[in-house]
Amino acid sequence: MNILLHATLVGMALVGLGCGLLTSKEATYLQSAENRATQEEVRQQLGSPQRVLSTNTGEAAWVYEIRDLEPSGQSTWSTKGSWCDEYVLSFDAAGVLRAWTHQSQFHGGELMPLVCIDHAIPQS
């Protein structure tokens, strides 16, 4: 019984560690910044966004695109494509980060696609 308990605890620790290693630095920062960070603080951590959208109520949405080659490729000649991560950050009228979303898309055969995430609605 004691061995089973220890094995379970070690397994849970390894899963937690593995998930932490797979979380991007952007997602890690945004999780800690939600509902407290200002636009200036976010800009200091993540840099300038690729796009800024605003509503007539004073709310803003910032879009960040993070592009990277397929991790298994060792050069641009041997890669199978590229990944693009899109982060959309929502700020309230006071400029505080209130929510964010993350989408990731693999572009097979494309090294630097023009469109990061294909937002097309599937045909039914």
Residue, then its C-alpha position, 0 to 999 in steps of 0.5 A: m500500500n505504501i509503495l502504491l501511494h509513493a508511486t502515485l505521488v511521484g507520478m502526479a509530480l512528474v505530470g505536473l512538471g511535464c505540463g509546466l514545461l509545455t506551457s509557453k512563457e507567454a501563457t505563464y505570464l498571462q495566467s499571472a497577469e489576468n485581472r491585474a496587469t495594465q496595458e503598459e505592464v503587458r507591453q513591457q513583458l510581451g512587447s508591442p502587439q501585432r494588431v490592436l482593436s478597440t470598441n466604442t466603449g473604450e475596451a481594447a483587444w491586442v493580438y500577438e503572433i508567435r511563429d516558430l519552425e517545427p521543433s523536429g527540423q534542424s534547419t529551414w531546409s529540413t523542417k516540415g513546416s511551422w507553428c503559429d501561436e495567436y494570443v488575443l488579450s482583452f482589456d477593459a476601459a481602464g486598460v486592465l487585462r481581463a481575459w485572454t485566449h490562445q490558439s495554435q496552428f501547424h502550417g505543414g510545408e509553410l515556413m512563414p504563412l501570411v495568416c497565423i490562425d485560420h479563423a474560417i468557419p467550417q462548412s456543415 
